[in-house]
Each structure stands twice: as C-alpha cells, then as structure tokens.
Amino acid sequence: MGLAVPGPSRAQAAQAALLMGATSAGAASSATAEGRQSAVWRTAEQQQAAFLSTLKSLVEIESGSRDLEGLRTMADEVASRLKALGMDVKTIPTKAPDFHPMLKGAELGPMVYGRKLGKGSNKVLLIAHMDTVYPRGMGAKQPFRIEGDKAYGLGIADDKAGVALILHTVDLLARLGHDDFAELGVLINGDEELGSPGSGPMLTELGSQYDAVLSFEGGGGRADMVRLATSSIAIAELKVTGRASHAGGNPEGGRNAIYELAYQIMKTRHFGDKDKGLKINWTVIEGGGVRNVIPAHASAIADIRSLTNADLAIMEQALREAIKDKLIPDTQIELTFFRSRPAFVPNAASVVLARHAQALFRAIGLPLEIRDRASGGGTDAAYAALRARGGVLESFGLRGFGAHSNDNEYVMIDSIIPRLYLATRMVMDVGAGKVRW
Ligand SMILES: [Zn+2]
C-alpha cells in the first residue's frame, strides 16, 4: 500500500502512520513482518489447537458469578493447570463486604493466585476473571462450537478466552525456557461481574507490588485494541417508607411509598453529564405486595457510571439534594450510595506499556488501537491501577462479540496467535526491564 501512495516518501509515510497509531502504510506486509519470523510467533502458532481445546474445557464449566459450585470447579481447573505449568498456586476464599448494598457479606467465587520466580529484573502480573453473567443452564443453549473463523460459547469472549490466553502465555514462556523476569504472577478472580467486591482490594494490593499488570478482557470487535481507560461504577439504592392503609376503606390514611419512589426516579433519571460520561440508570425496583393495601415500602437500585472517581461525588450530591424535595411530605427516604468499581485512570507507565504493545503488533504487521476514553464498561484494571507501582493495561483478550447480550457470544480464531504473541512478548520485554518509564 505504501508503494502505491504518491507524494510523501515511504519513510515519511511510515513516520506519519506511526504517529497516528496506524500500521499498515509503509510497514512490511503481515506475511513478511519480522515478528512472524521469531521463535515466539512460531511457538504460538503451534499452540492454536491446544488453545481451542482449553477454551472448550473452560466454556463447558458454567461459572455464573453466584454459582459457587461452578466457580469452585473452575478454580480447581485453573489452579491445577497453573500448577502443572510450574507455578506456586493458592486458592483464596473471597467474600463481599458486609456493607455492600446487594451482596451484604455473601461468599463469592474464590481467587486463584499463581506465582513463578525467575532470574530477571521486573515483576509482571496477568489478570482475568472466570465468572460470567449467565445463570446455570444457559450453557446448553450456547455450547462450545467452531464455525468458520469464529469459536462460539457462553462467556467465551467475557472472559474465558482471557483465562485461556493467560494459561497459554504461561505455557508458551515455559516452552521457550524463558525466565528472564523477577516474577510472573497470575490472578484469576470469580466476582468480576459483580464489581469485584471481594477481590478488588487484593487487586489493588498486587498492583502496588508488580511492575506491570496486564488485564485480559476482550481485545476489541472488528479492530484490535488495548484500553487505557474504563468507567467508574457506583450503585445507588433508594428506600422509601410510607404508611400502610386499606386501599378501599381508607386510602387517605396511607402514605404511598411507590408514588414517592416513582416521583424520585422520574426526577433523577436524566441526572449526569454526557461530556463527563456521568450517567444514571434505574434498573431494579421493588414495592408493595398486597393489591388492596397502600404500600408502605418501595425501593429501587440505580447503576451509575463515570469517567473519573471524583465525578461520582457530583452524582451523589445531586441525589442527596433531590430527595429533600418530596411528593408526599411524610414519607421517609433513605439513600445508599455505594462506590463499586473505580475508574481506570492511566499513569505515565501505562501509556508507555500501551505504545510498546502497539509496536509489538506493528512488528507482526497488524494495527492495534489505543483507546484512552472509557465507553461505560468497568474492569479490574481499575483496581490494579489505584496504587500502581508501575503500568497497568487493559484488553489483552481476543477480539470477539456478544458479551452480556442475548446474542451468541464468540471470539475470532484469527486473533489467537497474534494475542498469544503479544502477551508473551509483553511479559518478556517488561520482565527483562526492556520497557522503561
Ligand atoms: Zn469481563
């Protein structure tokens, strides 16, 4: 393509492409790209069949976030594979904090933490989650299958492929006899889809100990990407207490909690600021119970997103102000505002990691977009980045589609080898101290 472009020289075109983050113009075509001549690439190529078989095993274990039995089976599977790859492995029991508005101290899926020491200078941590948003039984409708260039299955994109990529990255490094890192760590949690209420503090602690944390959520749809930003998430709960009374005989004597709650929901539903990515959506509601009684209780839960942690305070303040104005003066309104997941705000080291990943992809003849604006999703990279000692980077998973939807979920088979190559090279380069910030 570069040769056909008139005007600027090839070198200039390549330079411009580099600045724009594009990679095709002026770069070697993918077949002759130098990265593809390497032992890492060739070993990754040999792994594809084994990778798909791992993916199949992981998809076949249903592991919804509240399915403790399924999550324990998954944790055992992941732990035994990491042990077989020479890691020291611990399975860590996990529970929600008592003050969580919905989970209130509940037991959650365990974390699997594996470590391997090497001879190099830096510590690298790979993270992914094994829980899904789907309850037990749905797997039968979306079994693992390969059709054309796609592998389908429930939870395959979010985030079984991420777990499989980590297992095979550790495997690839072992096959290459590579131990030029101070430590290679793996943390797989089982409560991510709940907001990581149990594993979040551990992720933050590990982020403060490792030189780099790579998080393996999905790596894009049509185009490959890595992320330098994810949203902050909060949960608001409104509880209204009114007064019960007979709906036929004495409705005036009651104070309708549902009316008051509806008033508050309608008033607050457009709160936020588009430019700041600050938004609220009321998603769960409960109230009343008996047809002929004026309801004394009603409650609702809202999902709140923001690009920064600080902006959540604006939303909390606005809600606290809003509930002072009531439709029915002698009802009581209680607001709980729970900060669930922080926003991922990258530091300078994270930006360096992203550029390095882009350069590695360029060397295998592929573009890699760096996304530095969050689009509403929240991930565990944010917990790892809160007190990060080094860099944190998100979206090391496969390209795919259909996470959290009713559509069939799939991953792109042609992204397996490039993504295995990328993760392996990132561990090698960061572990050996070749990436500096
Ligand atoms: Zn996920």
Residues whose N, C-alpha, C, O or C-beta is under 5 A from the ligand:
A	BS01	ZN	D158 D159 E217
